[in-house]
């Protein structure tokens, strides 16, 4: 065999996983162009001020807020993988807070409305949410109930043909800007997991109090609220799904959220990797670019391997989920692994940047701060480990 006939590795060849089609790649390029043109240039400003509500309206105009939603409600009628594309490409905004705020709207608060809502609820909440005219948030976590969802104390008590809601929620992304909230409440304290109910609550109702804008380590571009509900009255038509089935409904929501989160972790780690690789090929020390030192080269090799492993686990699990399976164990694995991986990569990238990485101008410190939330939000590492362990009968 001639030397010219030997198959050689092409490291620059474009990668595309089997779950993505030409249509997904066209969507990817469209979202990437929008992110680079209209979002990324404002990353530093929005880190100080939080991103404006106009981002939702603009994304609604472009059709990005309902990629997998039915066309009958204003969506694009795409598949679940289109949501992964959005989650990945939003990492190009260099703003974890913006990506999180959008993901809460597209992949956490609105899917339960499509899945469990009445036609009236879909028209009143889902349709304008897809247009970007109404912003949503999700109310699960409370001051005394985070990972322990069963410990939720916010109560909804029936009073005639109405419900009266009292309680509080904290760490609520979009809580200050939202027009409505998908609220997890306890309606029967003696019924265990069958005592929870979801409600669609308009945030301008009497008794809804946006108490405090919370200050965070990272994700500064998103608004995070402490909310109070003081004798908030809602009609029976505000019940989302079935009374007493809210716990199971929110557990279903969390699976899709965790997969989207895993995809965001992979994309965030890849963005940090790419930025750091560029720096390592320019920064010189001891007479040559630092990337050519073996110790740095091996750091990149290890990071790339971790990123690719997390990507393949996430994509394959997403394929199973999109094809009708409910692989909670593997979703938990993907979320756990990707969250830990992105934090490890961000930390290594900051180390490679050295003193420059600790400075704000290079953006790696922001990635380090923003990505750290992934090991806490949507299920902590500890909860994911417990879910996985219990799945084996332990």
ZASETOR-851056 format. One record per residue (C-alpha): residue in one letter; x, y, z. Coordinates in nm, 3 decimals. Layout:
N
<node rest="a" px="X" py="Y" pz="Z"/>
...
This chain:
394
<node rest="x" px="0.000" py="0.000" pz="0.000"/>
<node rest="x" px="0.137" py="0.338" pz="-0.097"/>
<node rest="x" px="0.198" py="0.592" pz="0.175"/>
<node rest="x" px="-0.055" py="0.825" pz="0.010"/>
<node rest="x" px="-0.325" py="0.559" pz="0.053"/>
<node rest="x" px="-0.286" py="0.528" pz="0.428"/>
<node rest="x" px="-0.587" py="0.664" pz="0.609"/>
<node rest="x" px="-0.480" py="0.956" pz="0.823"/>
<node rest="x" px="-0.668" py="1.114" pz="1.113"/>
<node rest="x" px="-0.843" py="1.438" pz="1.032"/>
<node rest="x" px="-0.863" py="1.622" pz="1.362"/>
<node rest="x" px="-1.016" py="1.926" pz="1.194"/>
<node rest="x" px="-1.312" py="1.737" pz="1.048"/>
<node rest="x" px="-1.647" py="1.876" pz="1.163"/>
<node rest="x" px="-1.815" py="1.661" pz="1.427"/>
<node rest="x" px="-2.182" py="1.584" pz="1.419"/>
<node rest="x" px="-2.348" py="1.330" pz="1.641"/>
<node rest="x" px="-2.607" py="1.099" pz="1.487"/>
<node rest="x" px="-2.891" py="1.269" pz="1.676"/>
<node rest="x" px="-2.846" py="1.587" pz="1.471"/>
<node rest="x" px="-2.967" py="1.637" pz="1.114"/>
<node rest="x" px="-2.898" py="1.902" pz="0.851"/>
<node rest="x" px="-3.198" py="2.091" pz="0.987"/>
<node rest="x" px="-3.045" py="2.094" pz="1.334"/>
<node rest="x" px="-2.718" py="2.225" pz="1.194"/>
<node rest="x" px="-2.899" py="2.501" pz="1.005"/>
<node rest="x" px="-3.077" py="2.591" pz="1.328"/>
<node rest="x" px="-2.744" py="2.587" pz="1.510"/>
<node rest="x" px="-2.592" py="2.832" pz="1.265"/>
<node rest="x" px="-2.896" py="3.060" pz="1.290"/>
<node rest="x" px="-2.885" py="3.067" pz="1.670"/>
<node rest="x" px="-2.506" py="3.108" pz="1.671"/>
<node rest="x" px="-2.530" py="3.408" pz="1.440"/>
<node rest="x" px="-2.792" py="3.570" pz="1.662"/>
<node rest="x" px="-2.594" py="3.503" pz="1.979"/>
<node rest="x" px="-2.273" py="3.648" pz="1.836"/>
<node rest="x" px="-2.445" py="3.951" pz="1.689"/>
<node rest="x" px="-2.700" py="4.046" pz="1.954"/>
<node rest="x" px="-2.608" py="3.882" pz="2.285"/>
<node rest="x" px="-2.232" py="3.834" pz="2.325"/>
<node rest="x" px="-2.142" py="4.203" pz="2.274"/>
<node rest="x" px="-2.349" py="4.291" pz="2.585"/>
<node rest="x" px="-2.215" py="4.021" pz="2.817"/>
<node rest="x" px="-2.008" py="4.255" pz="3.031"/>
<node rest="x" px="-2.285" py="4.513" pz="3.059"/>
<node rest="x" px="-2.550" py="4.257" pz="3.153"/>
<node rest="x" px="-2.320" py="4.111" pz="3.416"/>
<node rest="x" px="-2.370" py="4.440" pz="3.597"/>
<node rest="x" px="-2.734" py="4.513" pz="3.515"/>
<node rest="x" px="-2.895" py="4.171" pz="3.431"/>
<node rest="x" px="-3.011" py="4.113" pz="3.075"/>
<node rest="x" px="-3.323" py="4.302" pz="2.960"/>
<node rest="x" px="-3.670" py="4.156" pz="2.904"/>
<node rest="x" px="-3.637" py="4.253" pz="2.537"/>
<node rest="x" px="-3.417" py="3.945" pz="2.490"/>
<node rest="x" px="-3.725" py="3.725" pz="2.539"/>
<node rest="x" px="-3.929" py="3.928" pz="2.290"/>
<node rest="x" px="-3.652" py="3.914" pz="2.033"/>
<node rest="x" px="-3.601" py="3.541" pz="2.076"/>
<node rest="x" px="-3.976" py="3.497" pz="2.045"/>
<node rest="x" px="-3.973" py="3.688" pz="1.716"/>
<node rest="x" px="-3.699" py="3.460" pz="1.588"/>
<node rest="x" px="-3.888" py="3.148" pz="1.694"/>
<node rest="x" px="-3.628" py="3.035" pz="1.948"/>
<node rest="x" px="-3.858" py="3.010" pz="2.251"/>
<node rest="x" px="-4.071" py="2.726" pz="2.121"/>
<node rest="x" px="-3.838" py="2.513" pz="1.913"/>
<node rest="x" px="-3.999" py="2.183" pz="2.019"/>
<node rest="x" px="-4.345" py="2.324" pz="2.084"/>
<node rest="x" px="-4.635" py="2.244" pz="1.847"/>
<node rest="x" px="-4.698" py="2.487" pz="1.565"/>
<node rest="x" px="-5.059" py="2.516" pz="1.684"/>
<node rest="x" px="-4.930" py="2.719" pz="1.981"/>
<node rest="x" px="-4.679" py="2.924" pz="1.786"/>
<node rest="x" px="-4.388" py="2.684" pz="1.822"/>
<node rest="x" px="-4.159" py="2.548" pz="1.553"/>
<node rest="x" px="-4.276" py="2.188" pz="1.581"/>
<node rest="x" px="-3.921" py="2.058" pz="1.620"/>
<node rest="x" px="-3.788" py="1.773" pz="1.830"/>
<node rest="x" px="-3.617" py="1.759" pz="2.167"/>
<node rest="x" px="-3.275" py="1.783" pz="2.005"/>
<node rest="x" px="-3.357" py="2.134" pz="1.888"/>
<node rest="x" px="-3.368" py="2.233" pz="2.255"/>
<node rest="x" px="-3.020" py="2.086" pz="2.301"/>
<node rest="x" px="-2.895" py="2.298" pz="2.012"/>
<node rest="x" px="-3.032" py="2.612" pz="2.178"/>
<node rest="x" px="-2.879" py="2.523" pz="2.514"/>
<node rest="x" px="-2.542" py="2.462" pz="2.351"/>
<node rest="x" px="-2.535" py="2.773" pz="2.136"/>
<node rest="x" px="-2.638" py="3.007" pz="2.417"/>
<node rest="x" px="-2.302" py="2.933" pz="2.576"/>
<node rest="x" px="-2.160" py="3.159" pz="2.306"/>
<node rest="x" px="-2.322" py="3.456" pz="2.480"/>
<node rest="x" px="-2.045" py="3.434" pz="2.744"/>
<node rest="x" px="-2.320" py="3.488" pz="2.999"/>
<node rest="x" px="-2.425" py="3.193" pz="3.211"/>
<node rest="x" px="-2.697" py="3.402" pz="3.372"/>
<node rest="x" px="-2.861" py="3.479" pz="3.039"/>
<node rest="x" px="-2.848" py="3.115" pz="2.929"/>
<node rest="x" px="-3.002" py="3.008" pz="3.259"/>
<node rest="x" px="-3.279" py="3.268" pz="3.246"/>
<node rest="x" px="-3.379" py="3.157" pz="2.896"/>
<node rest="x" px="-3.358" py="2.787" pz="2.988"/>
<node rest="x" px="-3.592" py="2.836" pz="3.284"/>
<node rest="x" px="-3.847" py="2.980" pz="3.042"/>
<node rest="x" px="-3.804" py="2.731" pz="2.756"/>
<node rest="x" px="-3.720" py="2.406" pz="2.932"/>
<node rest="x" px="-3.845" py="2.428" pz="3.290"/>
<node rest="x" px="-4.160" py="2.638" pz="3.326"/>
<node rest="x" px="-4.337" py="2.599" pz="2.991"/>
<node rest="x" px="-4.304" py="2.221" pz="2.920"/>
<node rest="x" px="-4.538" py="2.131" pz="3.211"/>
<node rest="x" px="-4.800" py="2.365" pz="3.064"/>
<node rest="x" px="-4.786" py="2.182" pz="2.732"/>
<node rest="x" px="-4.783" py="1.842" pz="2.901"/>
<node rest="x" px="-5.044" py="1.892" pz="3.172"/>
<node rest="x" px="-5.228" py="2.216" pz="3.096"/>
<node rest="x" px="-5.582" py="2.264" pz="2.974"/>
<node rest="x" px="-5.645" py="2.420" pz="2.635"/>
<node rest="x" px="-5.744" py="2.743" pz="2.809"/>
<node rest="x" px="-5.416" py="2.746" pz="3.005"/>
<node rest="x" px="-5.214" py="2.681" pz="2.691"/>
<node rest="x" px="-5.378" py="2.974" pz="2.515"/>
<node rest="x" px="-5.341" py="3.205" pz="2.814"/>
<node rest="x" px="-4.985" py="3.116" pz="2.918"/>
<node rest="x" px="-4.804" py="2.898" pz="2.666"/>
<node rest="x" px="-4.885" py="3.090" pz="2.348"/>
<node rest="x" px="-4.766" py="3.432" pz="2.477"/>
<node rest="x" px="-4.465" py="3.265" pz="2.644"/>
<node rest="x" px="-4.356" py="3.122" pz="2.309"/>
<node rest="x" px="-4.394" py="3.469" pz="2.156"/>
<node rest="x" px="-4.182" py="3.617" pz="2.434"/>
<node rest="x" px="-4.468" py="3.842" pz="2.547"/>
<node rest="x" px="-4.502" py="3.673" pz="2.887"/>
<node rest="x" px="-4.203" py="3.558" pz="3.089"/>
<node rest="x" px="-4.223" py="3.252" pz="3.312"/>
<node rest="x" px="-4.050" py="3.117" pz="3.619"/>
<node rest="x" px="-4.066" py="2.798" pz="3.823"/>
<node rest="x" px="-4.128" py="2.791" pz="4.197"/>
<node rest="x" px="-3.995" py="2.482" pz="4.371"/>
<node rest="x" px="-3.721" py="2.571" pz="4.620"/>
<node rest="x" px="-3.810" py="2.722" pz="4.957"/>
<node rest="x" px="-3.598" py="2.860" pz="5.242"/>
<node rest="x" px="-3.638" py="2.527" pz="5.423"/>
<node rest="x" px="-3.686" py="2.291" pz="5.128"/>
<node rest="x" px="-3.436" py="2.264" pz="4.846"/>
<node rest="x" px="-3.326" py="1.915" pz="4.745"/>
<node rest="x" px="-3.596" py="1.778" pz="4.975"/>
<node rest="x" px="-3.889" py="1.861" pz="4.749"/>
<node rest="x" px="-4.116" py="1.658" pz="4.975"/>
<node rest="x" px="-4.045" py="1.911" pz="5.251"/>
<node rest="x" px="-4.222" py="2.196" pz="5.067"/>
<node rest="x" px="-4.444" py="2.398" pz="5.302"/>
<node rest="x" px="-4.614" py="2.644" pz="5.069"/>
<node rest="x" px="-4.983" py="2.563" pz="5.117"/>
<node rest="x" px="-5.281" py="2.594" pz="4.888"/>
<node rest="x" px="-5.615" py="2.556" pz="5.068"/>
<node rest="x" px="-5.945" py="2.528" pz="4.886"/>
<node rest="x" px="-6.201" py="2.797" pz="4.972"/>
<node rest="x" px="-6.520" py="2.746" pz="4.774"/>
<node rest="x" px="-6.431" py="2.764" pz="4.406"/>
<node rest="x" px="-6.098" py="2.929" pz="4.484"/>
<node rest="x" px="-5.763" py="2.836" pz="4.639"/>
<node rest="x" px="-5.575" py="3.045" pz="4.893"/>
<node rest="x" px="-5.196" py="3.019" pz="4.873"/>
<node rest="x" px="-4.949" py="3.104" pz="5.149"/>
<node rest="x" px="-4.577" py="3.044" pz="5.165"/>
<node rest="x" px="-4.246" py="3.148" pz="5.018"/>
<node rest="x" px="-4.003" py="3.046" pz="4.745"/>
<node rest="x" px="-3.637" py="3.133" pz="4.708"/>
<node rest="x" px="-3.359" py="3.121" pz="4.447"/>
<node rest="x" px="-3.624" py="3.176" pz="4.178"/>
<node rest="x" px="-3.461" py="3.259" pz="3.844"/>
<node rest="x" px="-3.665" py="3.520" pz="3.649"/>
<node rest="x" px="-3.859" py="3.582" pz="3.971"/>
<node rest="x" px="-3.840" py="3.961" pz="3.944"/>
<node rest="x" px="-3.923" py="3.984" pz="3.576"/>
<node rest="x" px="-4.173" py="3.698" pz="3.541"/>
<node rest="x" px="-4.537" py="3.751" pz="3.447"/>
<node rest="x" px="-4.640" py="3.414" pz="3.587"/>
<node rest="x" px="-4.500" py="3.127" pz="3.792"/>
<node rest="x" px="-4.550" py="2.751" pz="3.781"/>
<node rest="x" px="-4.585" py="2.705" pz="4.155"/>
<node rest="x" px="-4.539" py="2.385" pz="4.352"/>
<node rest="x" px="-4.765" py="2.375" pz="4.657"/>
<node rest="x" px="-4.882" py="2.130" pz="4.920"/>
<node rest="x" px="-5.258" py="2.077" pz="4.912"/>
<node rest="x" px="-5.285" py="1.779" pz="5.148"/>
<node rest="x" px="-5.017" py="1.760" pz="5.419"/>
<node rest="x" px="-5.128" py="1.409" pz="5.517"/>
<node rest="x" px="-5.112" py="1.251" pz="5.172"/>
<node rest="x" px="-4.734" py="1.224" pz="5.131"/>
<node rest="x" px="-4.624" py="1.242" pz="4.769"/>
<node rest="x" px="-4.991" py="1.254" pz="4.666"/>
<node rest="x" px="-5.042" py="1.582" pz="4.850"/>
<node rest="x" px="-4.878" py="1.822" pz="4.603"/>
<node rest="x" px="-5.042" py="2.034" pz="4.334"/>
<node rest="x" px="-4.907" py="2.270" pz="4.066"/>
<node rest="x" px="-5.066" py="2.609" pz="4.006"/>
<node rest="x" px="-5.028" py="2.873" pz="3.737"/>
<node rest="x" px="-5.013" py="3.200" pz="3.931"/>
<node rest="x" px="-5.003" py="3.547" pz="3.777"/>
<node rest="x" px="-4.731" py="3.748" pz="3.946"/>
<node rest="x" px="-4.939" py="4.067" pz="3.958"/>
<node rest="x" px="-5.206" py="3.914" pz="4.183"/>
<node rest="x" px="-5.266" py="4.071" pz="4.526"/>
<node rest="x" px="-5.050" py="3.901" pz="4.786"/>
<node rest="x" px="-4.763" py="3.807" pz="4.554"/>
<node rest="x" px="-4.457" py="3.984" pz="4.692"/>
<node rest="x" px="-4.119" py="4.000" pz="4.519"/>
<node rest="x" px="-3.931" py="4.047" pz="4.841"/>
<node rest="x" px="-3.565" py="4.059" pz="4.757"/>
<node rest="x" px="-3.325" py="4.051" pz="4.464"/>
<node rest="x" px="-3.067" py="3.795" pz="4.573"/>
<node rest="x" px="-2.693" py="3.846" pz="4.523"/>
<node rest="x" px="-2.500" py="3.546" pz="4.391"/>
<node rest="x" px="-2.147" py="3.415" pz="4.340"/>
<node rest="x" px="-2.210" py="3.385" pz="3.966"/>
<node rest="x" px="-2.488" py="3.403" pz="3.708"/>
<node rest="x" px="-2.501" py="3.779" pz="3.768"/>
<node rest="x" px="-2.685" py="3.847" pz="3.442"/>
<node rest="x" px="-2.996" py="3.666" pz="3.570"/>
<node rest="x" px="-3.235" py="3.797" pz="3.831"/>
<node rest="x" px="-3.293" py="3.567" pz="4.127"/>
<node rest="x" px="-3.577" py="3.632" pz="4.368"/>
<node rest="x" px="-3.708" py="3.562" pz="4.712"/>
<node rest="x" px="-4.086" py="3.547" pz="4.676"/>
<node rest="x" px="-4.369" py="3.551" pz="4.926"/>
<node rest="x" px="-4.731" py="3.447" pz="4.877"/>
<node rest="x" px="-4.966" py="3.602" pz="5.130"/>
<node rest="x" px="-5.330" py="3.492" pz="5.101"/>
<node rest="x" px="-5.304" py="3.480" pz="4.722"/>
<node rest="x" px="-5.638" py="3.379" pz="4.575"/>
<node rest="x" px="-5.655" py="3.188" pz="4.249"/>
<node rest="x" px="-5.952" py="3.020" pz="4.078"/>
<node rest="x" px="-5.985" py="2.645" pz="4.042"/>
<node rest="x" px="-5.886" py="2.691" pz="3.677"/>
<node rest="x" px="-5.534" py="2.783" pz="3.797"/>
<node rest="x" px="-5.463" py="2.421" pz="3.890"/>
<node rest="x" px="-5.208" py="2.281" pz="3.644"/>
<node rest="x" px="-5.275" py="1.916" pz="3.577"/>
<node rest="x" px="-5.436" py="1.709" pz="3.850"/>
<node rest="x" px="-5.483" py="1.800" pz="4.215"/>
<node rest="x" px="-5.254" py="1.580" pz="4.424"/>
<node rest="x" px="-5.026" py="1.480" pz="4.134"/>
<node rest="x" px="-4.794" py="1.781" pz="4.142"/>
<node rest="x" px="-4.497" py="1.592" pz="4.285"/>
<node rest="x" px="-4.494" py="1.342" pz="4.000"/>
<node rest="x" px="-4.548" py="1.617" pz="3.743"/>
<node rest="x" px="-4.253" py="1.820" pz="3.872"/>
<node rest="x" px="-4.033" py="1.510" pz="3.887"/>
<node rest="x" px="-4.111" py="1.456" pz="3.518"/>
<node rest="x" px="-4.017" py="1.818" pz="3.445"/>
<node rest="x" px="-3.687" py="1.780" pz="3.626"/>
<node rest="x" px="-3.570" py="1.501" pz="3.393"/>
<node rest="x" px="-3.586" py="1.720" pz="3.084"/>
<node rest="x" px="-3.435" py="2.008" pz="3.278"/>
<node rest="x" px="-3.140" py="1.796" pz="3.392"/>
<node rest="x" px="-3.063" py="1.680" pz="3.039"/>
<node rest="x" px="-3.071" py="2.036" pz="2.909"/>
<node rest="x" px="-2.850" py="2.132" pz="3.201"/>
<node rest="x" px="-2.603" py="1.857" pz="3.110"/>
<node rest="x" px="-2.588" py="1.985" pz="2.751"/>
<node rest="x" px="-2.528" py="2.336" pz="2.881"/>
<node rest="x" px="-2.245" py="2.205" pz="3.101"/>
<node rest="x" px="-2.077" py="2.039" pz="2.804"/>
<node rest="x" px="-2.110" py="2.352" pz="2.592"/>
<node rest="x" px="-1.987" py="2.575" pz="2.873"/>
<node rest="x" px="-1.683" py="2.355" pz="2.928"/>
<node rest="x" px="-1.612" py="2.349" pz="2.555"/>
<node rest="x" px="-1.630" py="2.729" pz="2.537"/>
<node rest="x" px="-1.385" py="2.762" pz="2.827"/>
<node rest="x" px="-1.157" py="2.504" pz="2.666"/>
<node rest="x" px="-1.157" py="2.683" pz="2.329"/>
<node rest="x" px="-1.086" py="3.019" pz="2.484"/>
<node rest="x" px="-0.802" py="2.876" pz="2.692"/>
<node rest="x" px="-0.654" py="2.688" pz="2.396"/>
<node rest="x" px="-0.632" py="3.014" pz="2.203"/>
<node rest="x" px="-0.458" py="3.178" pz="2.498"/>
<node rest="x" px="-0.212" py="2.889" pz="2.538"/>
<node rest="x" px="-0.109" py="2.916" pz="2.171"/>
<node rest="x" px="-0.033" py="3.287" pz="2.212"/>
<node rest="x" px="0.100" py="3.328" pz="2.565"/>
<node rest="x" px="0.476" py="3.280" pz="2.582"/>
<node rest="x" px="0.691" py="3.177" pz="2.875"/>
<node rest="x" px="1.053" py="3.061" pz="2.876"/>
<node rest="x" px="1.081" py="3.142" pz="2.508"/>
<node rest="x" px="0.784" py="2.953" pz="2.364"/>
<node rest="x" px="0.406" py="2.930" pz="2.372"/>
<node rest="x" px="0.290" py="2.766" pz="2.695"/>
<node rest="x" px="0.066" py="2.525" pz="2.504"/>
<node rest="x" px="0.374" py="2.347" pz="2.374"/>
<node rest="x" px="0.495" py="2.251" pz="2.720"/>
<node rest="x" px="0.413" py="1.890" pz="2.799"/>
<node rest="x" px="0.242" py="1.971" pz="3.128"/>
<node rest="x" px="0.002" py="2.212" pz="2.956"/>
<node rest="x" px="-0.050" py="1.983" pz="2.657"/>
<node rest="x" px="-0.151" py="1.701" pz="2.889"/>
<node rest="x" px="-0.395" py="1.930" pz="3.070"/>
<node rest="x" px="-0.570" py="1.998" pz="2.741"/>
<node rest="x" px="-0.572" py="1.629" pz="2.651"/>
<node rest="x" px="-0.734" py="1.538" pz="2.982"/>
<node rest="x" px="-0.992" py="1.817" pz="2.957"/>
<node rest="x" px="-1.085" py="1.727" pz="2.599"/>
<node rest="x" px="-1.136" py="1.364" pz="2.700"/>
<node rest="x" px="-1.361" py="1.458" pz="2.990"/>
<node rest="x" px="-1.567" py="1.693" pz="2.771"/>
<node rest="x" px="-1.612" py="1.432" pz="2.498"/>
<node rest="x" px="-1.713" py="1.162" pz="2.746"/>
<node rest="x" px="-1.977" py="1.391" pz="2.897"/>
<node rest="x" px="-2.099" py="1.491" pz="2.550"/>
<node rest="x" px="-2.149" py="1.131" pz="2.438"/>
<node rest="x" px="-2.328" py="1.035" pz="2.760"/>
<node rest="x" px="-2.556" py="1.337" pz="2.731"/>
<node rest="x" px="-2.637" py="1.288" pz="2.362"/>
<node rest="x" px="-2.706" py="0.917" pz="2.392"/>
<node rest="x" px="-2.929" py="0.967" pz="2.695"/>
<node rest="x" px="-3.110" py="1.250" pz="2.516"/>
<node rest="x" px="-3.173" py="1.013" pz="2.223"/>
<node rest="x" px="-3.335" py="0.762" pz="2.458"/>
<node rest="x" px="-3.544" py="1.033" pz="2.625"/>
<node rest="x" px="-3.656" py="1.178" pz="2.292"/>
<node rest="x" px="-3.759" py="0.831" pz="2.173"/>
<node rest="x" px="-4.004" py="0.771" pz="2.453"/>
<node rest="x" px="-3.789" py="0.616" pz="2.722"/>
<node rest="x" px="-3.771" py="0.747" pz="3.077"/>
<node rest="x" px="-3.407" py="0.670" pz="3.169"/>
<node rest="x" px="-3.393" py="0.848" pz="3.504"/>
<node rest="x" px="-3.075" py="0.666" pz="3.611"/>
<node rest="x" px="-2.882" py="0.771" pz="3.299"/>
<node rest="x" px="-3.024" py="1.125" pz="3.308"/>
<node rest="x" px="-2.898" py="1.154" pz="3.665"/>
<node rest="x" px="-2.560" py="1.018" pz="3.557"/>
<node rest="x" px="-2.537" py="1.264" pz="3.268"/>
<node rest="x" px="-2.629" py="1.558" pz="3.489"/>
<node rest="x" px="-2.389" py="1.456" pz="3.765"/>
<node rest="x" px="-2.097" py="1.381" pz="3.535"/>
<node rest="x" px="-2.139" py="1.688" pz="3.314"/>
<node rest="x" px="-2.177" py="1.923" pz="3.612"/>
<node rest="x" px="-1.866" py="1.792" pz="3.785"/>
<node rest="x" px="-1.674" py="1.788" pz="3.458"/>
<node rest="x" px="-1.750" py="2.150" pz="3.364"/>
<node rest="x" px="-1.635" py="2.270" pz="3.705"/>
<node rest="x" px="-1.312" py="2.072" pz="3.676"/>
<node rest="x" px="-1.250" py="2.210" pz="3.327"/>
<node rest="x" px="-1.324" py="2.569" pz="3.428"/>
<node rest="x" px="-1.086" py="2.539" pz="3.720"/>
<node rest="x" px="-0.809" py="2.393" pz="3.504"/>
<node rest="x" px="-0.863" py="2.664" pz="3.242"/>
<node rest="x" px="-0.832" py="2.934" pz="3.506"/>
<node rest="x" px="-0.510" py="2.768" pz="3.623"/>
<node rest="x" px="-0.365" py="2.771" pz="3.271"/>
<node rest="x" px="-0.442" py="3.141" pz="3.239"/>
<node rest="x" px="-0.255" py="3.195" pz="3.565"/>
<node rest="x" px="-0.283" py="3.542" pz="3.711"/>
<node rest="x" px="-0.468" py="3.661" pz="3.402"/>
<node rest="x" px="-0.738" py="3.402" pz="3.469"/>
<node rest="x" px="-0.811" py="3.565" pz="3.802"/>
<node rest="x" px="-0.877" py="3.897" pz="3.629"/>
<node rest="x" px="-1.218" py="3.985" pz="3.492"/>
<node rest="x" px="-1.101" py="4.101" pz="3.149"/>
<node rest="x" px="-1.035" py="3.747" pz="3.022"/>
<node rest="x" px="-1.376" py="3.602" pz="3.112"/>
<node rest="x" px="-1.249" py="3.274" pz="3.253"/>
<node rest="x" px="-1.322" py="3.379" pz="3.610"/>
<node rest="x" px="-1.682" py="3.440" pz="3.506"/>
<node rest="x" px="-1.708" py="3.095" pz="3.350"/>
<node rest="x" px="-1.560" py="2.950" pz="3.670"/>
<node rest="x" px="-1.823" py="3.130" pz="3.880"/>
<node rest="x" px="-2.117" py="3.065" pz="3.650"/>
<node rest="x" px="-2.052" py="2.696" pz="3.589"/>
<node rest="x" px="-2.024" py="2.619" pz="3.960"/>
<node rest="x" px="-2.401" py="2.644" pz="4.000"/>
<node rest="x" px="-2.450" py="2.332" pz="3.788"/>
<node rest="x" px="-2.344" py="2.108" pz="4.075"/>
<node rest="x" px="-2.626" py="2.255" pz="4.287"/>
<node rest="x" px="-2.918" py="2.359" pz="4.065"/>
<node rest="x" px="-3.173" py="2.110" pz="3.924"/>
<node rest="x" px="-3.053" py="1.851" pz="4.172"/>
<node rest="x" px="-2.729" py="1.859" pz="4.369"/>
<node rest="x" px="-2.445" py="1.613" pz="4.315"/>
<node rest="x" px="-2.549" py="1.442" pz="4.634"/>
<node rest="x" px="-2.909" py="1.397" pz="4.521"/>
<node rest="x" px="-2.797" py="1.266" pz="4.181"/>
<node rest="x" px="-2.568" py="1.014" pz="4.352"/>
<node rest="x" px="-2.853" py="0.902" pz="4.574"/>
<node rest="x" px="-3.093" py="0.863" pz="4.280"/>
<node rest="x" px="-2.834" py="0.656" pz="4.095"/>
<node rest="x" px="-2.754" py="0.444" pz="4.401"/>
<node rest="x" px="-3.118" py="0.379" pz="4.480"/>
<node rest="x" px="-3.181" py="0.273" pz="4.119"/>
<node rest="x" px="-2.966" py="-0.034" pz="4.195"/>
<node rest="x" px="-3.179" py="-0.129" pz="4.494"/>
<node rest="x" px="-2.936" py="0.011" pz="4.748"/>
